[in-house]
């Protein structure tokens, strides 16, 4: 009798362990099929490599389509513009020059991961401005205090000259999704500490829900916190440690999926990250800390639906 009882208890425990795997919502598969289409939603050039270089390479190796959309070109990173421009006063032009370099680096990184040239999309909206676009500036124009621009200033962008308004950002992201028809979208979790990342995740969630495809998203994280004591806690240790796992972050308690990579994928990820020269100059130890034995994706839905103005 006692034996039967323990068999039942064990079966119940096993079932509990399996429940997360049975939960609805996208999970990043270990294998892709040629008919799959993966879309990476990256707030800034370098996020695509940090979050998802392993999944990108594996999907491309399987013949799947991979597209990357960068919502901003990273034109608010003043310290970076000072360092790479060798000037204490980079100014608005210096920040635009940095953004142009960052877009070129992102193309090289994407190429190293096997992404086709026609599958990279730059939207060119303001770095450090995405959350404002989705709230106060959904219907009116926002001016970047970094570049002074109030419309997309980059000729390489999907819609050059588009006013910096949330509705235009949403329209451009929808256009990319319409062109790619992704079967899986990898976007930053709205629990990320960087406001652009949070906004990008909320926007991705909103447009996928509007398309009736909320289950096609899986979430990743890059910034756990800008505040002590968590700021320097993840990923730890800093620097290149390809032999170590990427442990789930100490905050942002989602059901993290540990997605293992092989050694070749790790080397490819490192090469993609190193393509971002302007970023490596100022924060190599942080960037290289993402080259680990696995990537992390969250398969739980968002804690709550974002509130955005009606279009
Ligand atoms: Zn970023």
Boltz pocket constraint, residues with backbone or C-beta under 6 A from the ligand:
constraints:
  - pocket:
      binder: B
      contacts: [[A, 43], [A, 44], [A, 47], [A, 194], [A, 197], [A, 222]]
      max_distance: 6.0
